[in-house]
Amino acid sequence: MVQEFVLSYARMIASHPEALSIVVEPMDEYGDEITLYADPTDVGKLIGKEGRMINAIKTIISGCKAKGGKSYRVNVKAAA
């Protein structure tokens, strides 16, 4: 559920939504790490000025923690 949200939200922001991909890796039994790979020109848009865009995504995801009990770490990286 969280992965789909992050991907759909990022598609609305990105200039190249077809280049987006997401990888979820478990950190421990209490949390997962979500890495969003984007076109290098879109990385700045997804992070936002002073990190506001990515922080907004993290704030919404923190609501999922209250519901499901799992923590999430979100990273944005340029696709190779």
ABEGO torsion letter per residue (X at the ends): XAAAAAAAAAAAABABAAABBBBBBBABAABBBBBBBBBAAAAAAAAEBGGAAAAAAAAAAAAAAAAAGBBBBBBBBBBX
